[in-house]
């Protein structure tokens, strides 16, 4: 489990096409400390498994389902990525519950700069809007954010200078895709309520 608090901006150093999958090599001096085969690392909000680890780089395989559901397929050599290791049991819960299971992709619609922060509007794919509520939590490219406004097909978030400087969200432009993971609690509540209604 992750919390959506990005540890560092990493970089894609190699991409290998495996036909129905891709293998990425990524550089991340912080997240590779103590890393070993089988460990999990979130890359732009997608939970990936370390295949190999050497120095400050690691490789991870990305299956067709992940490439289809996320924006990882658009990554190229030199792309910057948000990296986070799983939360340790005695760690601080700085963000919210993030599984690293992307629900879909949105698109940066517009950016509105302010003196000390920036408002970013992001489109929502069909079917996800019902899980997004004003002042609720959402994960964008692996970053835990608070929803400012929730619309029928988009939402806005407010980015502080730290988020702009230390994550990919400081560089994304209108038209760029982002990975979205809605609050898992909302999905469980919906499923449980639906089950209860069906048994009445």
N, C-alpha and C positions, 0 to 999 in steps of 0.2 A: 504494500500500500504506500502511496505517496501523499504529499500534502499540498502540492502545487507551489512550493517555494523553490524556485530555480536556484541551483547551486552555482552554475557557471554557464557561460556561453561557449559551446564547443564548436567544432568545425568538421565537416565531412572531408575526409582526405582521399577516399576512394569509393567507387561504386561499381559493383560487379553484377552484370545481368545473368541470372541463373535460369532464365526461361520463365518459369511460373513463380519466380521469387527474385529477390535481390539481396546481395550481401553488401553491407555498408561498413566502411572503416571510419571511425570517428576519433577525433582528438579531444581529450578532456582531462587535464592534469589533476583536477580535484576529484572527479568521480571515479577515476581509475586507481586511486590510492587504495590498496588492499583488494582490488577487484580480482575475481577469479572466474573460471569457467562456470556458467550456470547462474551467475548473479543477474539481477534485474537492474536495468537503468532506463529511466524514462527519457525518450528523445522526442522533443516537441509534444510531450504529453502522451506518447505511445510507449507502453511498457515493452522493452526488448530484452532479450537474453544474451548475455555475453558469451560469444563463441570462443574467441581468442583474446588474449590481453598481453600487450607488450609495451613496456615503457608507459607513455601517457596516451596510448591509443588502444582501442578495442574494436572488435568486429561483431556484428550482429546480423542475423538473417531475418528478412522481412517477407512473410508469405503473401500470396496473391490477395487474400481477404483483407489484410492490413493495408496493402498498397491501394486497394479499391476504396476502402472506407476512410483512409486518412490522406494527408497531403505529403507523406513521405516519398511517394513516387516522383514528386517534382523536385526532390533534392538532387543537387549536382555537386561535383567537387568544388570546395570553397564555400558551400552554403553554411551559414551559421545556424546552430541549433541550441535549444534550451535543454539542459541536462540536469537530472535530479536522481539521486539514489533513493531507494526505499527508506521509509522512516524506521528508525530503530525503536524498540519497545519503550525505552526510557527517554526518548527524544521529546522535544517540544512540538506541540501540534500547532504549527504556525498558520496553516491555510485551512483547507477542509478535506474531507475524505475524497481522495483521487485514486482511482483504480488503474489508470493508464489504459483504459479500454475506450477508445475514441468512438463517439456515437455518430459522428459525421463531420463534414467540413463546412465552414462558413467562408465568407469573403469580406475583406475589409471594404466598407462602403465609403466612409469618409473619416477624416481626421480633423478635429477642431482644436487647435492649440490655445492654451491659456497661459497666464503668466507663470503659474507654478504646476500645472498639470495639463493633461490633454484628454479630450473626450474622443473616443473611437467608436464608430458605429459599425456593427458587424451583422451580415445577413445570417438568417437561420434557415437551415434546410427544412422542408416539410416534415412535420411530425415531431419536431423537437421543441417548438414554441410552447407547448403545454407544460414543459418542465422548467421553463425559465420565468422567474418572477422577480419583480422589483425588490432590490436589496437582498436577493438570494445569491447563491454562489454558482459560479460556472468556471470551467477550466478552458482557457484559450491558449493553444500551443504549449500546454503544460503549466500555465501560470494560473494560480488561484486568484480569481477576481470577483468583485461584487458588482452585480448588475445595477446600473443606475436607472435605466428605463427599459421596459420589456414591451416590444410591439408584437404584432401578428406574425411578422416575418423578419424581424431584426431586433437587435438590442444594443444598448450602449454601455460602455465601461469607462471609468475614469482612471487614467494612468498617472501615477506619481513619478517624479524624476528618477527615483531608484529603478522602477520597472522599465522606464524608457531607456535608461543607460545600461542595464544589466541583463536584458532579455531581447529576444528577436522582435518583440512588439514595438521597440523603439525604432526599428528599421522598416517594418512592413508598410507597404503603400496601398492605396485603393486599388482593388483588383487582385491583390495577393490572397491566396487561400490560407486558412488557419484551421487547426484541429480543434474540435469542440467535444468536451465531455460534460454532460449535464450532471446535476447532483443525483447520485445513485439513490439517495433516500426517497426522492420524488418518484423514481421508477418503482421502487419497492412498494411505496404507499399505493400507487396506481394499481399495481398488480394485486395487492392484497384486497383493496376495495372492490376490484373487479371480480375477484374470486368470491368474495362475500355476497355480492349482488347476484352472482350466478347461482349460488346455492340456496337463495331464498325461495 
